[in-house]
Amino acid sequence: MVTHADDDLDRAALALLLAGVDAKKIGKENSGVTIWFTLQGGKLCRKGAAEKLTSPVFKKFGTLAEILGGAVKSGAKLAACPFCVDFLEIKKTEYLDGLERKGGDYVAAQVGKADVIWM
C-alpha cells in the first residue's frame, strides 16, 4: 500500500508501477487490481493532472499519466472515494476514463479478493 499524489511524486509513481506489475500477474488469477484514489491521490483523478507530473526517481518510466496508463493497459481498474473527488470539486466530466466512484465499503469487500493500491 503506497499513498500520496502530487505532494510525493516518487511514492505515487511507485504505487502506479506496482499496480501495473500486479495487474499483469495477479489479475489473471484473482479478480484484479484496483487503484483506489483517496483524498491526497484524488487530485490525479482529474483528466490532464497526471500529465504534468514526473517523479524524479522514476522519471525513466515517464509522467504519472504514462505510468498510470501502463497500469490500466495491464488490467488495473480505477476507482475513487466519492467524498474525496467531491471535496476536490472534480466533476464527472473531468474524471479519468474508466474511473468509478467507489466508497470504503467497496474497499472493505475487496479484502482477500483483489489487490487494492491506495493513492
PyMOL commands that place a pseudoatom at each C-alpha (Angstrom):
pseudoatom trace, name=CA, resn=MET, resi=1, chain=A, elem=C, hetatm=0, pos=[0.000, 0.000, 0.000]
pseudoatom trace, name=CA, resn=VAL, resi=2, chain=A, elem=C, hetatm=0, pos=[1.544, 3.312, -1.098]
pseudoatom trace, name=CA, resn=THR, resi=3, chain=A, elem=C, hetatm=0, pos=[-0.141, 6.657, -0.621]
pseudoatom trace, name=CA, resn=HIS, resi=4, chain=A, elem=C, hetatm=0, pos=[0.130, 10.237, -1.853]
pseudoatom trace, name=CA, resn=ALA, resi=5, chain=A, elem=C, hetatm=0, pos=[-0.005, 12.050, -5.160]
pseudoatom trace, name=CA, resn=ASP, resi=6, chain=A, elem=C, hetatm=0, pos=[1.498, 15.315, -6.273]
pseudoatom trace, name=CA, resn=ASP, resi=7, chain=A, elem=C, hetatm=0, pos=[2.936, 16.051, -2.818]
pseudoatom trace, name=CA, resn=ASP, resi=8, chain=A, elem=C, hetatm=0, pos=[5.151, 12.940, -3.120]
pseudoatom trace, name=CA, resn=LEU, resi=9, chain=A, elem=C, hetatm=0, pos=[5.663, 12.073, -6.771]
pseudoatom trace, name=CA, resn=ASP, resi=10, chain=A, elem=C, hetatm=0, pos=[8.083, 9.234, -6.030]
pseudoatom trace, name=CA, resn=ARG, resi=11, chain=A, elem=C, hetatm=0, pos=[5.573, 7.367, -3.867]
pseudoatom trace, name=CA, resn=ALA, resi=12, chain=A, elem=C, hetatm=0, pos=[2.790, 7.974, -6.372]
pseudoatom trace, name=CA, resn=ALA, resi=13, chain=A, elem=C, hetatm=0, pos=[4.923, 6.659, -9.248]
pseudoatom trace, name=CA, resn=LEU, resi=14, chain=A, elem=C, hetatm=0, pos=[5.947, 3.615, -7.201]
pseudoatom trace, name=CA, resn=ALA, resi=15, chain=A, elem=C, hetatm=0, pos=[2.313, 2.803, -6.411]
pseudoatom trace, name=CA, resn=LEU, resi=16, chain=A, elem=C, hetatm=0, pos=[1.334, 3.052, -10.059]
pseudoatom trace, name=CA, resn=LEU, resi=17, chain=A, elem=C, hetatm=0, pos=[4.285, 0.931, -11.189]
pseudoatom trace, name=CA, resn=LEU, resi=18, chain=A, elem=C, hetatm=0, pos=[3.385, -1.728, -8.608]
pseudoatom trace, name=CA, resn=ALA, resi=19, chain=A, elem=C, hetatm=0, pos=[-0.228, -1.665, -9.784]
pseudoatom trace, name=CA, resn=GLY, resi=20, chain=A, elem=C, hetatm=0, pos=[0.923, -2.354, -13.343]
pseudoatom trace, name=CA, resn=VAL, resi=21, chain=A, elem=C, hetatm=0, pos=[3.098, -5.281, -12.246]
pseudoatom trace, name=CA, resn=ASP, resi=22, chain=A, elem=C, hetatm=0, pos=[0.325, -6.672, -10.028]
pseudoatom trace, name=CA, resn=ALA, resi=23, chain=A, elem=C, hetatm=0, pos=[-2.273, -6.317, -12.770]
pseudoatom trace, name=CA, resn=LYS, resi=24, chain=A, elem=C, hetatm=0, pos=[-0.178, -8.431, -15.116]
pseudoatom trace, name=CA, resn=LYS, resi=25, chain=A, elem=C, hetatm=0, pos=[0.431, -11.193, -12.568]
pseudoatom trace, name=CA, resn=ILE, resi=26, chain=A, elem=C, hetatm=0, pos=[-2.431, -11.156, -10.090]
pseudoatom trace, name=CA, resn=GLY, resi=27, chain=A, elem=C, hetatm=0, pos=[-5.221, -10.114, -12.437]
pseudoatom trace, name=CA, resn=LYS, resi=28, chain=A, elem=C, hetatm=0, pos=[-5.013, -13.435, -14.230]
pseudoatom trace, name=CA, resn=GLU, resi=29, chain=A, elem=C, hetatm=0, pos=[-5.563, -15.413, -11.041]
pseudoatom trace, name=CA, resn=ASN, resi=30, chain=A, elem=C, hetatm=0, pos=[-7.814, -13.170, -8.925]
pseudoatom trace, name=CA, resn=SER, resi=31, chain=A, elem=C, hetatm=0, pos=[-10.471, -10.579, -9.583]
pseudoatom trace, name=CA, resn=GLY, resi=32, chain=A, elem=C, hetatm=0, pos=[-7.857, -7.999, -10.448]
pseudoatom trace, name=CA, resn=VAL, resi=33, chain=A, elem=C, hetatm=0, pos=[-6.133, -4.876, -9.275]
pseudoatom trace, name=CA, resn=THR, resi=34, chain=A, elem=C, hetatm=0, pos=[-7.859, -1.611, -8.461]
pseudoatom trace, name=CA, resn=ILE, resi=35, chain=A, elem=C, hetatm=0, pos=[-6.086, 1.695, -7.977]
pseudoatom trace, name=CA, resn=TRP, resi=36, chain=A, elem=C, hetatm=0, pos=[-8.339, 3.446, -5.448]
pseudoatom trace, name=CA, resn=PHE, resi=37, chain=A, elem=C, hetatm=0, pos=[-7.831, 7.176, -5.109]
pseudoatom trace, name=CA, resn=THR, resi=38, chain=A, elem=C, hetatm=0, pos=[-8.464, 8.811, -1.747]
pseudoatom trace, name=CA, resn=LEU, resi=39, chain=A, elem=C, hetatm=0, pos=[-8.207, 12.500, -0.875]
pseudoatom trace, name=CA, resn=GLN, resi=40, chain=A, elem=C, hetatm=0, pos=[-4.496, 13.020, -1.499]
pseudoatom trace, name=CA, resn=GLY, resi=41, chain=A, elem=C, hetatm=0, pos=[-4.370, 10.935, -4.660]
pseudoatom trace, name=CA, resn=GLY, resi=42, chain=A, elem=C, hetatm=0, pos=[-7.761, 12.173, -5.769]
pseudoatom trace, name=CA, resn=LYS, resi=43, chain=A, elem=C, hetatm=0, pos=[-6.060, 15.060, -7.499]
pseudoatom trace, name=CA, resn=LEU, resi=44, chain=A, elem=C, hetatm=0, pos=[-4.823, 12.573, -10.093]
pseudoatom trace, name=CA, resn=CYS, resi=45, chain=A, elem=C, hetatm=0, pos=[-8.418, 11.633, -10.990]
pseudoatom trace, name=CA, resn=ARG, resi=46, chain=A, elem=C, hetatm=0, pos=[-8.819, 14.838, -12.999]
pseudoatom trace, name=CA, resn=LYS, resi=47, chain=A, elem=C, hetatm=0, pos=[-8.039, 14.459, -16.709]
pseudoatom trace, name=CA, resn=GLY, resi=48, chain=A, elem=C, hetatm=0, pos=[-4.725, 16.111, -17.535]
pseudoatom trace, name=CA, resn=ALA, resi=49, chain=A, elem=C, hetatm=0, pos=[-3.489, 16.418, -13.930]
pseudoatom trace, name=CA, resn=ALA, resi=50, chain=A, elem=C, hetatm=0, pos=[-1.056, 13.495, -14.039]
pseudoatom trace, name=CA, resn=GLU, resi=51, chain=A, elem=C, hetatm=0, pos=[0.350, 14.539, -17.431]
pseudoatom trace, name=CA, resn=LYS, resi=52, chain=A, elem=C, hetatm=0, pos=[2.207, 17.419, -15.802]
pseudoatom trace, name=CA, resn=LEU, resi=53, chain=A, elem=C, hetatm=0, pos=[3.821, 15.320, -13.063]
pseudoatom trace, name=CA, resn=THR, resi=54, chain=A, elem=C, hetatm=0, pos=[7.081, 13.352, -13.224]
pseudoatom trace, name=CA, resn=SER, resi=55, chain=A, elem=C, hetatm=0, pos=[8.807, 11.566, -10.369]
pseudoatom trace, name=CA, resn=PRO, resi=56, chain=A, elem=C, hetatm=0, pos=[12.492, 12.448, -10.026]
pseudoatom trace, name=CA, resn=VAL, resi=57, chain=A, elem=C, hetatm=0, pos=[13.302, 8.844, -9.041]
pseudoatom trace, name=CA, resn=PHE, resi=58, chain=A, elem=C, hetatm=0, pos=[11.111, 7.082, -11.625]
pseudoatom trace, name=CA, resn=LYS, resi=59, chain=A, elem=C, hetatm=0, pos=[11.368, 9.604, -14.492]
pseudoatom trace, name=CA, resn=LYS, resi=60, chain=A, elem=C, hetatm=0, pos=[12.615, 6.966, -16.947]
pseudoatom trace, name=CA, resn=PHE, resi=61, chain=A, elem=C, hetatm=0, pos=[9.085, 5.483, -16.858]
pseudoatom trace, name=CA, resn=GLY, resi=62, chain=A, elem=C, hetatm=0, pos=[7.523, 8.790, -17.954]
pseudoatom trace, name=CA, resn=THR, resi=63, chain=A, elem=C, hetatm=0, pos=[4.938, 11.068, -16.417]
pseudoatom trace, name=CA, resn=LEU, resi=64, chain=A, elem=C, hetatm=0, pos=[2.461, 9.823, -13.834]
pseudoatom trace, name=CA, resn=ALA, resi=65, chain=A, elem=C, hetatm=0, pos=[-0.126, 9.797, -16.637]
pseudoatom trace, name=CA, resn=GLU, resi=66, chain=A, elem=C, hetatm=0, pos=[2.048, 7.454, -18.700]
pseudoatom trace, name=CA, resn=ILE, resi=67, chain=A, elem=C, hetatm=0, pos=[2.705, 5.176, -15.728]
pseudoatom trace, name=CA, resn=LEU, resi=68, chain=A, elem=C, hetatm=0, pos=[-0.994, 5.180, -14.820]
pseudoatom trace, name=CA, resn=GLY, resi=69, chain=A, elem=C, hetatm=0, pos=[-1.883, 4.410, -18.444]
pseudoatom trace, name=CA, resn=GLY, resi=70, chain=A, elem=C, hetatm=0, pos=[0.510, 1.457, -18.374]
pseudoatom trace, name=CA, resn=ALA, resi=71, chain=A, elem=C, hetatm=0, pos=[-1.140, 0.091, -15.239]
pseudoatom trace, name=CA, resn=VAL, resi=72, chain=A, elem=C, hetatm=0, pos=[-4.584, 0.390, -16.833]
pseudoatom trace, name=CA, resn=LYS, resi=73, chain=A, elem=C, hetatm=0, pos=[-3.316, -1.248, -20.027]
pseudoatom trace, name=CA, resn=SER, resi=74, chain=A, elem=C, hetatm=0, pos=[-2.057, -4.123, -17.864]
pseudoatom trace, name=CA, resn=GLY, resi=75, chain=A, elem=C, hetatm=0, pos=[-5.563, -4.565, -16.488]
pseudoatom trace, name=CA, resn=ALA, resi=76, chain=A, elem=C, hetatm=0, pos=[-5.767, -2.331, -13.400]
pseudoatom trace, name=CA, resn=LYS, resi=77, chain=A, elem=C, hetatm=0, pos=[-9.123, -0.676, -12.755]
pseudoatom trace, name=CA, resn=LEU, resi=78, chain=A, elem=C, hetatm=0, pos=[-9.589, 2.873, -11.459]
pseudoatom trace, name=CA, resn=ALA, resi=79, chain=A, elem=C, hetatm=0, pos=[-11.833, 3.837, -8.564]
pseudoatom trace, name=CA, resn=ALA, resi=80, chain=A, elem=C, hetatm=0, pos=[-12.128, 6.901, -6.351]
pseudoatom trace, name=CA, resn=CYS, resi=81, chain=A, elem=C, hetatm=0, pos=[-13.606, 7.746, -2.991]
pseudoatom trace, name=CA, resn=PRO, resi=82, chain=A, elem=C, hetatm=0, pos=[-16.808, 9.654, -3.863]
pseudoatom trace, name=CA, resn=PHE, resi=83, chain=A, elem=C, hetatm=0, pos=[-16.411, 12.049, -0.939]
pseudoatom trace, name=CA, resn=CYS, resi=84, chain=A, elem=C, hetatm=0, pos=[-12.814, 12.788, -1.903]
pseudoatom trace, name=CA, resn=VAL, resi=85, chain=A, elem=C, hetatm=0, pos=[-13.474, 13.680, -5.543]
pseudoatom trace, name=CA, resn=ASP, resi=86, chain=A, elem=C, hetatm=0, pos=[-16.497, 15.731, -4.468]
pseudoatom trace, name=CA, resn=PHE, resi=87, chain=A, elem=C, hetatm=0, pos=[-14.365, 17.590, -1.904]
pseudoatom trace, name=CA, resn=LEU, resi=88, chain=A, elem=C, hetatm=0, pos=[-11.787, 18.309, -4.632]
pseudoatom trace, name=CA, resn=GLU, resi=89, chain=A, elem=C, hetatm=0, pos=[-14.649, 19.550, -6.838]
pseudoatom trace, name=CA, resn=ILE, resi=90, chain=A, elem=C, hetatm=0, pos=[-13.817, 17.184, -9.688]
pseudoatom trace, name=CA, resn=LYS, resi=91, chain=A, elem=C, hetatm=0, pos=[-16.816, 16.912, -11.975]
pseudoatom trace, name=CA, resn=LYS, resi=92, chain=A, elem=C, hetatm=0, pos=[-17.704, 13.568, -13.542]
pseudoatom trace, name=CA, resn=THR, resi=93, chain=A, elem=C, hetatm=0, pos=[-16.928, 15.059, -16.963]
pseudoatom trace, name=CA, resn=GLU, resi=94, chain=A, elem=C, hetatm=0, pos=[-13.348, 15.652, -15.731]
pseudoatom trace, name=CA, resn=TYR, resi=95, chain=A, elem=C, hetatm=0, pos=[-12.789, 12.075, -14.452]
pseudoatom trace, name=CA, resn=LEU, resi=96, chain=A, elem=C, hetatm=0, pos=[-10.118, 9.898, -15.993]
pseudoatom trace, name=CA, resn=ASP, resi=97, chain=A, elem=C, hetatm=0, pos=[-11.569, 7.458, -18.497]
pseudoatom trace, name=CA, resn=GLY, resi=98, chain=A, elem=C, hetatm=0, pos=[-12.886, 4.357, -16.744]
pseudoatom trace, name=CA, resn=LEU, resi=99, chain=A, elem=C, hetatm=0, pos=[-12.863, 5.882, -13.240]
pseudoatom trace, name=CA, resn=GLU, resi=100, chain=A, elem=C, hetatm=0, pos=[-15.645, 4.601, -10.991]
pseudoatom trace, name=CA, resn=ARG, resi=101, chain=A, elem=C, hetatm=0, pos=[-16.888, 6.149, -7.763]
pseudoatom trace, name=CA, resn=LYS, resi=102, chain=A, elem=C, hetatm=0, pos=[-16.486, 3.522, -5.054]
pseudoatom trace, name=CA, resn=GLY, resi=103, chain=A, elem=C, hetatm=0, pos=[-16.578, 4.075, -1.327]
pseudoatom trace, name=CA, resn=GLY, resi=104, chain=A, elem=C, hetatm=0, pos=[-14.888, 2.452, 1.638]
pseudoatom trace, name=CA, resn=ASP, resi=105, chain=A, elem=C, hetatm=0, pos=[-17.441, -0.353, 1.646]
pseudoatom trace, name=CA, resn=TYR, resi=106, chain=A, elem=C, hetatm=0, pos=[-16.081, -1.375, -1.768]
pseudoatom trace, name=CA, resn=VAL, resi=107, chain=A, elem=C, hetatm=0, pos=[-12.514, -1.473, -0.440]
pseudoatom trace, name=CA, resn=ALA, resi=108, chain=A, elem=C, hetatm=0, pos=[-13.568, -3.480, 2.627]
pseudoatom trace, name=CA, resn=ALA, resi=109, chain=A, elem=C, hetatm=0, pos=[-15.368, -6.001, 0.416]
pseudoatom trace, name=CA, resn=GLN, resi=110, chain=A, elem=C, hetatm=0, pos=[-12.207, -6.493, -1.680]
pseudoatom trace, name=CA, resn=VAL, resi=111, chain=A, elem=C, hetatm=0, pos=[-10.001, -7.602, 1.209]
pseudoatom trace, name=CA, resn=GLY, resi=112, chain=A, elem=C, hetatm=0, pos=[-8.746, -11.056, 0.342]
pseudoatom trace, name=CA, resn=LYS, resi=113, chain=A, elem=C, hetatm=0, pos=[-10.277, -10.967, -3.153]
pseudoatom trace, name=CA, resn=ALA, resi=114, chain=A, elem=C, hetatm=0, pos=[-8.102, -8.499, -5.040]
pseudoatom trace, name=CA, resn=ASP, resi=115, chain=A, elem=C, hetatm=0, pos=[-5.240, -6.102, -4.683]
pseudoatom trace, name=CA, resn=VAL, resi=116, chain=A, elem=C, hetatm=0, pos=[-6.226, -2.535, -3.951]
pseudoatom trace, name=CA, resn=ILE, resi=117, chain=A, elem=C, hetatm=0, pos=[-3.499, 0.097, -4.327]
pseudoatom trace, name=CA, resn=TRP, resi=118, chain=A, elem=C, hetatm=0, pos=[-4.374, 3.264, -2.395]
pseudoatom trace, name=CA, resn=MET, resi=119, chain=A, elem=C, hetatm=0, pos=[-3.435, 6.613, -3.905]
for i in range(1, 119): cmd.bond("trace and resi %d" % i, "trace and resi %d" % (i + 1))
show_as sticks, trace
zoom trace
